[in-house]
Amino acid sequence: FFNPPRYLKLLEIIPSQKTMPEVVDFMMDYGQRFLGKTTVLCKDTPAFIANRIGVYSIMALFHLVEEMDMTVEEVDKLTGPVLGRPKSATFRTCDVVGL
């Protein structure tokens, strides 16, 4: 689950080599049908899919912020709800997750 689970829809299912296929199928279906999540079958690798994508996006943004000499406030104003993203925007999200 991604935090906070009541707002975020993604649920990664990460089976081990010993996980029975029936269990994987059940978890994928259960997550979608009963929890209302978008389930994604993933390999067991460091970091979740969304975190890997998010870190890439944030690093790309940080480079642009430096090039364009933008303030934290300017970035958060432009990268929050106006783009369909959370109210916390970029820098507040980084703060919340401990970056």
Chimera marker file (.cmm) of the C-alpha trace (Angstrom):
<marker_set name="trace">
<marker id="1" x="0.000" y="0.000" z="0.000" r="1" g="1" b="0" radius="0.5"/>
<marker id="2" x="1.039" y="3.577" z="-0.532" r="1" g="1" b="0" radius="0.5"/>
<marker id="3" x="0.453" y="6.132" z="2.202" r="1" g="1" b="0" radius="0.5"/>
<marker id="4" x="-2.071" y="7.334" z="2.939" r="1" g="1" b="0" radius="0.5"/>
<marker id="5" x="-3.881" y="4.202" z="1.678" r="1" g="1" b="0" radius="0.5"/>
<marker id="6" x="-7.332" y="5.796" z="1.845" r="1" g="1" b="0" radius="0.5"/>
<marker id="7" x="-6.279" y="8.261" z="-0.883" r="1" g="1" b="0" radius="0.5"/>
<marker id="8" x="-3.728" y="6.403" z="-2.990" r="1" g="1" b="0" radius="0.5"/>
<marker id="9" x="-5.032" y="3.691" z="-5.291" r="1" g="1" b="0" radius="0.5"/>
<marker id="10" x="-1.883" y="1.754" z="-6.169" r="1" g="1" b="0" radius="0.5"/>
<marker id="11" x="-1.262" y="-1.673" z="-4.622" r="1" g="1" b="0" radius="0.5"/>
<marker id="12" x="1.848" y="-3.557" z="-5.683" r="1" g="1" b="0" radius="0.5"/>
<marker id="13" x="1.709" y="-7.345" z="-5.379" r="1" g="1" b="0" radius="0.5"/>
<marker id="14" x="5.229" y="-8.771" z="-5.042" r="1" g="1" b="0" radius="0.5"/>
<marker id="15" x="5.320" y="-12.567" z="-4.939" r="1" g="1" b="0" radius="0.5"/>
<marker id="16" x="8.374" y="-14.591" z="-3.999" r="1" g="1" b="0" radius="0.5"/>
<marker id="17" x="9.568" y="-17.650" z="-5.894" r="1" g="1" b="0" radius="0.5"/>
<marker id="18" x="7.633" y="-19.760" z="-3.382" r="1" g="1" b="0" radius="0.5"/>
<marker id="19" x="4.309" y="-17.917" z="-3.704" r="1" g="1" b="0" radius="0.5"/>
<marker id="20" x="1.649" y="-20.095" z="-5.283" r="1" g="1" b="0" radius="0.5"/>
<marker id="21" x="0.123" y="-18.601" z="-8.468" r="1" g="1" b="0" radius="0.5"/>
<marker id="22" x="-3.351" y="-19.052" z="-6.938" r="1" g="1" b="0" radius="0.5"/>
<marker id="23" x="-2.375" y="-16.773" z="-4.046" r="1" g="1" b="0" radius="0.5"/>
<marker id="24" x="-1.085" y="-14.116" z="-6.446" r="1" g="1" b="0" radius="0.5"/>
<marker id="25" x="-4.299" y="-14.290" z="-8.484" r="1" g="1" b="0" radius="0.5"/>
<marker id="26" x="-6.385" y="-14.038" z="-5.307" r="1" g="1" b="0" radius="0.5"/>
<marker id="27" x="-4.457" y="-10.999" z="-4.023" r="1" g="1" b="0" radius="0.5"/>
<marker id="28" x="-4.658" y="-9.217" z="-7.383" r="1" g="1" b="0" radius="0.5"/>
<marker id="29" x="-8.414" y="-9.793" z="-7.568" r="1" g="1" b="0" radius="0.5"/>
<marker id="30" x="-9.039" y="-8.992" z="-3.892" r="1" g="1" b="0" radius="0.5"/>
<marker id="31" x="-7.124" y="-5.722" z="-4.106" r="1" g="1" b="0" radius="0.5"/>
<marker id="32" x="-9.143" y="-4.606" z="-7.115" r="1" g="1" b="0" radius="0.5"/>
<marker id="33" x="-12.563" y="-5.934" z="-6.231" r="1" g="1" b="0" radius="0.5"/>
<marker id="34" x="-12.783" y="-5.383" z="-2.472" r="1" g="1" b="0" radius="0.5"/>
<marker id="35" x="-10.208" y="-2.705" z="-1.734" r="1" g="1" b="0" radius="0.5"/>
<marker id="36" x="-10.789" y="-0.609" z="-4.857" r="1" g="1" b="0" radius="0.5"/>
<marker id="37" x="-7.084" y="-0.529" z="-5.652" r="1" g="1" b="0" radius="0.5"/>
<marker id="38" x="-5.245" y="-0.663" z="-8.941" r="1" g="1" b="0" radius="0.5"/>
<marker id="39" x="-3.130" y="-3.768" z="-8.448" r="1" g="1" b="0" radius="0.5"/>
<marker id="40" x="0.182" y="-4.210" z="-10.228" r="1" g="1" b="0" radius="0.5"/>
<marker id="41" x="2.210" y="-7.419" z="-10.296" r="1" g="1" b="0" radius="0.5"/>
<marker id="42" x="5.860" y="-6.537" z="-9.614" r="1" g="1" b="0" radius="0.5"/>
<marker id="43" x="9.257" y="-8.127" z="-9.285" r="1" g="1" b="0" radius="0.5"/>
<marker id="44" x="10.986" y="-8.001" z="-5.917" r="1" g="1" b="0" radius="0.5"/>
<marker id="45" x="13.356" y="-5.087" z="-6.479" r="1" g="1" b="0" radius="0.5"/>
<marker id="46" x="14.517" y="-2.217" z="-4.277" r="1" g="1" b="0" radius="0.5"/>
<marker id="47" x="11.935" y="0.563" z="-4.012" r="1" g="1" b="0" radius="0.5"/>
<marker id="48" x="8.337" y="0.506" z="-5.181" r="1" g="1" b="0" radius="0.5"/>
<marker id="49" x="7.385" y="1.406" z="-8.767" r="1" g="1" b="0" radius="0.5"/>
<marker id="50" x="5.825" y="4.731" z="-7.829" r="1" g="1" b="0" radius="0.5"/>
<marker id="51" x="8.822" y="5.633" z="-5.673" r="1" g="1" b="0" radius="0.5"/>
<marker id="52" x="11.264" y="4.919" z="-8.501" r="1" g="1" b="0" radius="0.5"/>
<marker id="53" x="9.197" y="7.042" z="-10.896" r="1" g="1" b="0" radius="0.5"/>
<marker id="54" x="8.750" y="9.735" z="-8.259" r="1" g="1" b="0" radius="0.5"/>
<marker id="55" x="12.450" y="9.983" z="-7.448" r="1" g="1" b="0" radius="0.5"/>
<marker id="56" x="13.277" y="10.300" z="-11.149" r="1" g="1" b="0" radius="0.5"/>
<marker id="57" x="10.647" y="13.038" z="-11.558" r="1" g="1" b="0" radius="0.5"/>
<marker id="58" x="11.792" y="14.940" z="-8.491" r="1" g="1" b="0" radius="0.5"/>
<marker id="59" x="15.445" y="14.807" z="-9.535" r="1" g="1" b="0" radius="0.5"/>
<marker id="60" x="14.556" y="16.086" z="-13.017" r="1" g="1" b="0" radius="0.5"/>
<marker id="61" x="12.523" y="18.875" z="-11.417" r="1" g="1" b="0" radius="0.5"/>
<marker id="62" x="15.366" y="19.802" z="-9.052" r="1" g="1" b="0" radius="0.5"/>
<marker id="63" x="17.661" y="20.287" z="-12.042" r="1" g="1" b="0" radius="0.5"/>
<marker id="64" x="15.086" y="22.566" z="-13.695" r="1" g="1" b="0" radius="0.5"/>
<marker id="65" x="14.532" y="24.505" z="-10.468" r="1" g="1" b="0" radius="0.5"/>
<marker id="66" x="18.242" y="25.207" z="-10.283" r="1" g="1" b="0" radius="0.5"/>
<marker id="67" x="18.453" y="26.195" z="-13.965" r="1" g="1" b="0" radius="0.5"/>
<marker id="68" x="15.411" y="28.470" z="-13.727" r="1" g="1" b="0" radius="0.5"/>
<marker id="69" x="16.352" y="29.895" z="-10.305" r="1" g="1" b="0" radius="0.5"/>
<marker id="70" x="12.901" y="29.187" z="-8.833" r="1" g="1" b="0" radius="0.5"/>
<marker id="71" x="11.907" y="29.394" z="-5.171" r="1" g="1" b="0" radius="0.5"/>
<marker id="72" x="10.375" y="26.569" z="-3.145" r="1" g="1" b="0" radius="0.5"/>
<marker id="73" x="7.102" y="28.496" z="-3.009" r="1" g="1" b="0" radius="0.5"/>
<marker id="74" x="7.010" y="28.986" z="-6.784" r="1" g="1" b="0" radius="0.5"/>
<marker id="75" x="7.639" y="25.297" z="-7.428" r="1" g="1" b="0" radius="0.5"/>
<marker id="76" x="4.998" y="24.138" z="-4.955" r="1" g="1" b="0" radius="0.5"/>
<marker id="77" x="2.471" y="26.570" z="-6.411" r="1" g="1" b="0" radius="0.5"/>
<marker id="78" x="3.056" y="25.105" z="-9.893" r="1" g="1" b="0" radius="0.5"/>
<marker id="79" x="3.367" y="21.409" z="-9.008" r="1" g="1" b="0" radius="0.5"/>
<marker id="80" x="0.360" y="20.813" z="-6.779" r="1" g="1" b="0" radius="0.5"/>
<marker id="81" x="-3.358" y="20.749" z="-7.566" r="1" g="1" b="0" radius="0.5"/>
<marker id="82" x="-2.876" y="22.867" z="-10.694" r="1" g="1" b="0" radius="0.5"/>
<marker id="83" x="-1.292" y="19.740" z="-12.263" r="1" g="1" b="0" radius="0.5"/>
<marker id="84" x="-3.762" y="17.338" z="-10.689" r="1" g="1" b="0" radius="0.5"/>
<marker id="85" x="-1.276" y="16.366" z="-7.999" r="1" g="1" b="0" radius="0.5"/>
<marker id="86" x="-1.671" y="16.388" z="-4.202" r="1" g="1" b="0" radius="0.5"/>
<marker id="87" x="-1.939" y="19.629" z="-2.229" r="1" g="1" b="0" radius="0.5"/>
<marker id="88" x="1.461" y="18.891" z="-0.755" r="1" g="1" b="0" radius="0.5"/>
<marker id="89" x="3.104" y="19.558" z="-4.158" r="1" g="1" b="0" radius="0.5"/>
<marker id="90" x="6.804" y="18.822" z="-4.633" r="1" g="1" b="0" radius="0.5"/>
<marker id="91" x="8.802" y="20.258" z="-1.755" r="1" g="1" b="0" radius="0.5"/>
<marker id="92" x="6.135" y="19.670" z="0.885" r="1" g="1" b="0" radius="0.5"/>
<marker id="93" x="5.898" y="16.045" z="-0.280" r="1" g="1" b="0" radius="0.5"/>
<marker id="94" x="9.684" y="15.710" z="-0.019" r="1" g="1" b="0" radius="0.5"/>
<marker id="95" x="9.425" y="17.110" z="3.496" r="1" g="1" b="0" radius="0.5"/>
<marker id="96" x="6.686" y="14.642" z="4.474" r="1" g="1" b="0" radius="0.5"/>
<marker id="97" x="8.597" y="11.596" z="3.213" r="1" g="1" b="0" radius="0.5"/>
<marker id="98" x="11.849" y="12.710" z="4.810" r="1" g="1" b="0" radius="0.5"/>
<marker id="99" x="13.972" y="13.787" z="1.851" r="1" g="1" b="0" radius="0.5"/>
<link id1="1" id2="2" r="1" g="1" b="0" radius="0.2"/>
<link id1="2" id2="3" r="1" g="1" b="0" radius="0.2"/>
<link id1="3" id2="4" r="1" g="1" b="0" radius="0.2"/>
<link id1="4" id2="5" r="1" g="1" b="0" radius="0.2"/>
<link id1="5" id2="6" r="1" g="1" b="0" radius="0.2"/>
<link id1="6" id2="7" r="1" g="1" b="0" radius="0.2"/>
<link id1="7" id2="8" r="1" g="1" b="0" radius="0.2"/>
<link id1="8" id2="9" r="1" g="1" b="0" radius="0.2"/>
<link id1="9" id2="10" r="1" g="1" b="0" radius="0.2"/>
<link id1="10" id2="11" r="1" g="1" b="0" radius="0.2"/>
<link id1="11" id2="12" r="1" g="1" b="0" radius="0.2"/>
<link id1="12" id2="13" r="1" g="1" b="0" radius="0.2"/>
<link id1="13" id2="14" r="1" g="1" b="0" radius="0.2"/>
<link id1="14" id2="15" r="1" g="1" b="0" radius="0.2"/>
<link id1="15" id2="16" r="1" g="1" b="0" radius="0.2"/>
<link id1="16" id2="17" r="1" g="1" b="0" radius="0.2"/>
<link id1="17" id2="18" r="1" g="1" b="0" radius="0.2"/>
<link id1="18" id2="19" r="1" g="1" b="0" radius="0.2"/>
<link id1="19" id2="20" r="1" g="1" b="0" radius="0.2"/>
<link id1="20" id2="21" r="1" g="1" b="0" radius="0.2"/>
<link id1="21" id2="22" r="1" g="1" b="0" radius="0.2"/>
<link id1="22" id2="23" r="1" g="1" b="0" radius="0.2"/>
<link id1="23" id2="24" r="1" g="1" b="0" radius="0.2"/>
<link id1="24" id2="25" r="1" g="1" b="0" radius="0.2"/>
<link id1="25" id2="26" r="1" g="1" b="0" radius="0.2"/>
<link id1="26" id2="27" r="1" g="1" b="0" radius="0.2"/>
<link id1="27" id2="28" r="1" g="1" b="0" radius="0.2"/>
<link id1="28" id2="29" r="1" g="1" b="0" radius="0.2"/>
<link id1="29" id2="30" r="1" g="1" b="0" radius="0.2"/>
<link id1="30" id2="31" r="1" g="1" b="0" radius="0.2"/>
<link id1="31" id2="32" r="1" g="1" b="0" radius="0.2"/>
<link id1="32" id2="33" r="1" g="1" b="0" radius="0.2"/>
<link id1="33" id2="34" r="1" g="1" b="0" radius="0.2"/>
<link id1="34" id2="35" r="1" g="1" b="0" radius="0.2"/>
<link id1="35" id2="36" r="1" g="1" b="0" radius="0.2"/>
<link id1="36" id2="37" r="1" g="1" b="0" radius="0.2"/>
<link id1="37" id2="38" r="1" g="1" b="0" radius="0.2"/>
<link id1="38" id2="39" r="1" g="1" b="0" radius="0.2"/>
<link id1="39" id2="40" r="1" g="1" b="0" radius="0.2"/>
<link id1="40" id2="41" r="1" g="1" b="0" radius="0.2"/>
<link id1="41" id2="42" r="1" g="1" b="0" radius="0.2"/>
<link id1="42" id2="43" r="1" g="1" b="0" radius="0.2"/>
<link id1="43" id2="44" r="1" g="1" b="0" radius="0.2"/>
<link id1="44" id2="45" r="1" g="1" b="0" radius="0.2"/>
<link id1="45" id2="46" r="1" g="1" b="0" radius="0.2"/>
<link id1="46" id2="47" r="1" g="1" b="0" radius="0.2"/>
<link id1="47" id2="48" r="1" g="1" b="0" radius="0.2"/>
<link id1="48" id2="49" r="1" g="1" b="0" radius="0.2"/>
<link id1="49" id2="50" r="1" g="1" b="0" radius="0.2"/>
<link id1="50" id2="51" r="1" g="1" b="0" radius="0.2"/>
<link id1="51" id2="52" r="1" g="1" b="0" radius="0.2"/>
<link id1="52" id2="53" r="1" g="1" b="0" radius="0.2"/>
<link id1="53" id2="54" r="1" g="1" b="0" radius="0.2"/>
<link id1="54" id2="55" r="1" g="1" b="0" radius="0.2"/>
<link id1="55" id2="56" r="1" g="1" b="0" radius="0.2"/>
<link id1="56" id2="57" r="1" g="1" b="0" radius="0.2"/>
<link id1="57" id2="58" r="1" g="1" b="0" radius="0.2"/>
<link id1="58" id2="59" r="1" g="1" b="0" radius="0.2"/>
<link id1="59" id2="60" r="1" g="1" b="0" radius="0.2"/>
<link id1="60" id2="61" r="1" g="1" b="0" radius="0.2"/>
<link id1="61" id2="62" r="1" g="1" b="0" radius="0.2"/>
<link id1="62" id2="63" r="1" g="1" b="0" radius="0.2"/>
<link id1="63" id2="64" r="1" g="1" b="0" radius="0.2"/>
<link id1="64" id2="65" r="1" g="1" b="0" radius="0.2"/>
<link id1="65" id2="66" r="1" g="1" b="0" radius="0.2"/>
<link id1="66" id2="67" r="1" g="1" b="0" radius="0.2"/>
<link id1="67" id2="68" r="1" g="1" b="0" radius="0.2"/>
<link id1="68" id2="69" r="1" g="1" b="0" radius="0.2"/>
<link id1="69" id2="70" r="1" g="1" b="0" radius="0.2"/>
<link id1="70" id2="71" r="1" g="1" b="0" radius="0.2"/>
<link id1="71" id2="72" r="1" g="1" b="0" radius="0.2"/>
<link id1="72" id2="73" r="1" g="1" b="0" radius="0.2"/>
<link id1="73" id2="74" r="1" g="1" b="0" radius="0.2"/>
<link id1="74" id2="75" r="1" g="1" b="0" radius="0.2"/>
<link id1="75" id2="76" r="1" g="1" b="0" radius="0.2"/>
<link id1="76" id2="77" r="1" g="1" b="0" radius="0.2"/>
<link id1="77" id2="78" r="1" g="1" b="0" radius="0.2"/>
<link id1="78" id2="79" r="1" g="1" b="0" radius="0.2"/>
<link id1="79" id2="80" r="1" g="1" b="0" radius="0.2"/>
<link id1="80" id2="81" r="1" g="1" b="0" radius="0.2"/>
<link id1="81" id2="82" r="1" g="1" b="0" radius="0.2"/>
<link id1="82" id2="83" r="1" g="1" b="0" radius="0.2"/>
<link id1="83" id2="84" r="1" g="1" b="0" radius="0.2"/>
<link id1="84" id2="85" r="1" g="1" b="0" radius="0.2"/>
<link id1="85" id2="86" r="1" g="1" b="0" radius="0.2"/>
<link id1="86" id2="87" r="1" g="1" b="0" radius="0.2"/>
<link id1="87" id2="88" r="1" g="1" b="0" radius="0.2"/>
<link id1="88" id2="89" r="1" g="1" b="0" radius="0.2"/>
<link id1="89" id2="90" r="1" g="1" b="0" radius="0.2"/>
<link id1="90" id2="91" r="1" g="1" b="0" radius="0.2"/>
<link id1="91" id2="92" r="1" g="1" b="0" radius="0.2"/>
<link id1="92" id2="93" r="1" g="1" b="0" radius="0.2"/>
<link id1="93" id2="94" r="1" g="1" b="0" radius="0.2"/>
<link id1="94" id2="95" r="1" g="1" b="0" radius="0.2"/>
<link id1="95" id2="96" r="1" g="1" b="0" radius="0.2"/>
<link id1="96" id2="97" r="1" g="1" b="0" radius="0.2"/>
<link id1="97" id2="98" r="1" g="1" b="0" radius="0.2"/>
<link id1="98" id2="99" r="1" g="1" b="0" radius="0.2"/>
</marker_set>
